[in-house]
């Protein structure tokens, strides 16, 4: 009876010593129901069972093995499971981050390669040279002039002239196509001569793309000024000279060429311009006379020449000149 009363105390002392040697921090006391054995080596039955290996720990002395309670084994198993789960989650997160970074790296590589391709594309090959752009614009004007004498006049008026009727009918392309359209050979010759001499100077200085943009801008703004003049200003004038304000058409590259010529004058006001290729006149004087004549035409409203469309080209030249002066171009 005395041995039975002292046996649990002896078991508790041995368990405390085993836990102290196995763990640096204090652990809960094992259950008194665990059986304690002392043997010189691991029991054969324990060595043959995987579960028995988890129930035996060595305190560090050779040939001495002490059992661990079931509660400690369960706690160790839970800790091991938590550690394994944490390692698995960490590895999975690292793999996800690596995949995400790989996708971002591939996207950035694709964008950088695309930008490199755009920078290396020889865009100049898609445009002619400085003189080639001038000749291309002149060729387009000559082609439409020939079309006027071969195609139906009604078709040409509907698609290659600007008017309020065309605008109301939704033919917005005429805002640009009329700037390549000439019916009279004298009108064509005058505009093409100005385009050749002054356009070559602008194209060689700023490039063929700049000349093309300037031509198109002058054409569009000039067409807009013509329509505004016919819709709001012309009806107020008393003298119309048989001019049908609503159905009158305008055509020609005058507005676009006006933008090119006046930009050249704004950039080189002290230069000389040879009128009719013979008479030298200061460029500034030519510019003042040119703009003054257009203002007079708008005020009087006489003749078939539209001063309003010319002033549209003048406005484009002034705006482009201001941007060049500020260093924006």
ZAMARGU-4260 file (C-alpha; in steps of 0.2 Angstrom, whole numbers, plus 5000, padded with zeros to 4 digits):
<rodrens>
0) 5000/5000/5000 | 5014/5012/5004 | 5023/5008/4988 | 5006/5012/4978 | 5005/5029/4987
5) 5023/5034/4983 | 5023/5028/4965 | 5013/5043/4958 | 5025/5055/4967 | 5040/5046/4960
10) 5032/5047/4942 | 5030/5065/4944 | 5048/5069/4949 | 5054/5059/4934 | 5042/5067/4922
15) 5048/5085/4928 | 5066/5080/4926 | 5063/5073/4908 | 5053/5089/4903 | 5067/5100/4910
20) 5080/5092/4900 | 5070/5090/4884 | 5063/5108/4884 | 5071/5124/4889 | 5054/5131/4895
25) 5044/5123/4908 | 5030/5112/4902 | 5014/5106/4910 | 5017/5090/4921 | 5013/5074/4912
30) 4998/5063/4917 | 5002/5052/4932 | 4994/5038/4923 | 5009/5037/4911 | 5020/5022/4914
35) 5038/5024/4918 | 5051/5012/4913 | 5070/5011/4915 | 5080/5000/4904 | 5097/5000/4896
40) 5090/5001/4879 | 5075/5005/4869 | 5062/4990/4871 | 5061/4979/4856 | 5042/4982/4856
45) 5045/5000/4855 | 5058/5000/4842 | 5046/4990/4831 | 5032/5002/4832 | 5032/5020/4824
50) 5021/5026/4837 | 5032/5020/4851 | 5046/5030/4844 | 5036/5046/4847 | 5033/5041/4865
55) 5051/5039/4869 | 5064/5053/4871 | 5082/5053/4877 | 5087/5065/4891 | 5105/5065/4884
60) 5113/5050/4894 | 5118/5035/4884 | 5107/5020/4886 | 5093/5029/4895 | 5076/5033/4888
65) 5061/5041/4896 | 5043/5040/4890 | 5033/5056/4887 | 5014/5058/4892 | 5000/5057/4879
70) 4996/5075/4882 | 5014/5081/4878 | 5014/5070/4862 | 4997/5078/4856 | 5004/5095/4860
75) 5020/5092/4850 | 5009/5084/4836 | 4998/5100/4835 | 5014/5111/4835 | 5022/5101/4821
80) 5006/5102/4811 | 5005/5120/4813 | 5023/5122/4808 | 5020/5111/4793 | 5005/5121/4788
85) 5014/5138/4790 | 5028/5131/4779 | 5016/5126/4766 | 5007/5142/4766 | 5023/5152/4765
90) 5029/5141/4751 | 5013/5144/4742 | 5013/5162/4745 | 5031/5163/4739 | 5026/5154/4723
95) 5011/5165/4720 | 5022/5181/4722 | 5035/5173/4711 | 5022/5170/4698 | 5014/5187/4700
100) 5031/5195/4698 | 5035/5184/4683 | 5019/5190/4675 | 5023/5208/4679 | 5040/5205/4672
105) 5034/5198/4656 | 5021/5212/4654 | 5035/5225/4657 | 5046/5216/4645 | 5032/5216/4632
110) 5029/5235/4634 | 5047/5239/4633 | 5050/5229/4618 | 5034/5237/4610 | 5041/5255/4614
115) 5058/5250/4607 | 5049/5244/4591 | 5039/5260/4590 | 5055/5271/4592 | 5065/5260/4579
120) 5051/5260/4566 | 5058/5272/4552 | 5042/5282/4551 | 5051/5294/4538 | 5049/5280/4525
125) 5030/5282/4526 | 5032/5300/4520 | 5041/5307/4505 | 5056/5319/4506 | 5054/5338/4508
130) 5052/5341/4490 | 5043/5325/4488 | 5029/5331/4499 | 5027/5347/4489 | 5026/5337/4473
135) 5014/5325/4480 | 5002/5339/4486 | 5004/5347/4468 | 5000/5330/4460 | 4984/5328/4470
140) 4978/5345/4465 | 4982/5341/4447 | 4973/5325/4448 | 4957/5333/4454 | 4958/5346/4441
145) 4958/5333/4428 | 4944/5324/4436 | 4934/5340/4435 | 4935/5338/4416 | 4931/5320/4415
150) 4918/5316/4429 | 4901/5322/4431 | 4900/5340/4436 | 4886/5336/4449 | 4897/5323/4457
155) 4912/5335/4458 | 4901/5349/4466 | 4894/5337/4479 | 4911/5330/4484 | 4925/5342/4479
160) 4917/5359/4484 | 4912/5367/4500 | 4894/5374/4502 | 4881/5376/4515 | 4870/5363/4505
165) 4884/5350/4506 | 4886/5354/4525 | 4867/5351/4528 | 4868/5335/4517 | 4881/5328/4529
170) 4896/5328/4516 | 4909/5334/4529 | 4923/5327/4519 | 4921/5342/4507 | 4929/5353/4521
175) 4945/5345/4515 | 4943/5339/4498 | 4938/5356/4491 | 4956/5361/4495 | 4963/5350/4482
180) 4950/5355/4469 | 4952/5368/4454 | 4941/5370/4439 | 4951/5384/4431 | 4968/5382/4425
185) 4974/5399/4430 | 4968/5396/4448 | 4977/5380/4448 | 4993/5387/4441 | 4994/5402/4454
190) 4991/5391/4469 | 5003/5378/4463 | 5017/5390/4460 | 5015/5397/4477 | 5014/5380/4485
195) 5030/5375/4476 | 5041/5389/4481 | 5035/5393/4498 | 5030/5375/4502 | 5048/5369/4498
200) 5055/5382/4510 | 5043/5376/4524 | 5046/5358/4521 | 5065/5359/4521 | 5065/5368/4537
205) 5052/5359/4547 | 5050/5343/4538 | 5037/5335/4526 | 5025/5330/4539 | 5024/5348/4546
210) 5020/5354/4528 | 5006/5341/4526 | 4998/5346/4543 | 4999/5364/4539 | 4991/5362/4522
215) 4977/5352/4530 | 4974/5364/4545 | 4974/5379/4533 | 4961/5369/4522 | 4949/5365/4536
220) 4950/5382/4545 | 4948/5391/4528 | 4932/5380/4524 | 4925/5384/4541 | 4928/5402/4539
225) 4919/5402/4522 | 4904/5393/4529 | 4903/5405/4544 | 4904/5420/4531 | 4890/5413/4520
230) 4879/5408/4535 | 4880/5424/4546 | 4890/5438/4537 | 4885/5438/4519 | 4866/5439/4522
235) 4868/5456/4530 | 4877/5463/4515 | 4866/5474/4503 | 4875/5470/4487 | 4875/5452/4482
240) 4879/5454/4463 | 4868/5439/4459 | 4877/5428/4472 | 4866/5414/4479 | 4873/5414/4497
245) 4865/5397/4502 | 4870/5387/4486 | 4886/5395/4481 | 4901/5383/4481 | 4919/5387/4484
250) 4934/5376/4479 | 4953/5378/4478 | 4969/5377/4488 | 4969/5396/4492 | 4966/5394/4511
255) 4979/5380/4513 | 4992/5389/4502 | 4988/5406/4511 | 4993/5397/4527 | 5010/5391/4520
260) 5014/5408/4512 | 5010/5419/4527 | 5020/5407/4538 | 5035/5410/4528 | 5032/5429/4528
265) 5030/5429/4547 | 5046/5419/4549 | 5056/5429/4537 | 5048/5447/4537 | 5064/5455/4531
270) 5066/5444/4516 | 5061/5448/4498 | 5047/5440/4488 | 5048/5441/4469 | 5030/5445/4462
275) 5027/5437/4446 | 5045/5430/4448 | 5052/5447/4443 | 5048/5461/4455 | 5057/5461/4472
280) 5046/5466/4486 | 5049/5465/4505 | 5040/5450/4513 | 5032/5461/4527 | 5024/5473/4514
285) 5018/5458/4504 | 5010/5451/4520 | 5002/5467/4525 | 4994/5470/4507 | 4989/5451/4507
290) 4979/5452/4523 | 4972/5469/4519 | 4965/5463/4503 | 4957/5449/4511 | 4949/5460/4524
295) 4942/5471/4510 | 4935/5456/4501 | 4926/5451/4517 | 4919/5468/4520 | 4913/5471/4502
300) 4908/5453/4498 | 4912/5456/4479 | 4919/5444/4467 | 4921/5425/4467 | 4936/5425/4478
305) 4932/5421/4496 | 4942/5433/4508 | 4935/5423/4523 | 4943/5407/4518 | 4959/5416/4515
310) 4958/5424/4532 | 4956/5406/4539 | 4973/5401/4532 | 4980/5418/4539 | 4974/5413/4556
315) 4982/5396/4555 | 4999/5404/4550 | 4998/5416/4564 | 4995/5402/4577 | 5008/5391/4571
320) 5021/5406/4570 | 5016/5410/4588 | 5020/5392/4593 | 5036/5392/4584 | 5041/5408/4593
325) 5038/5400/4610 | 5048/5385/4606 | 5033/5373/4606 | 5037/5367/4588
</rodrens>
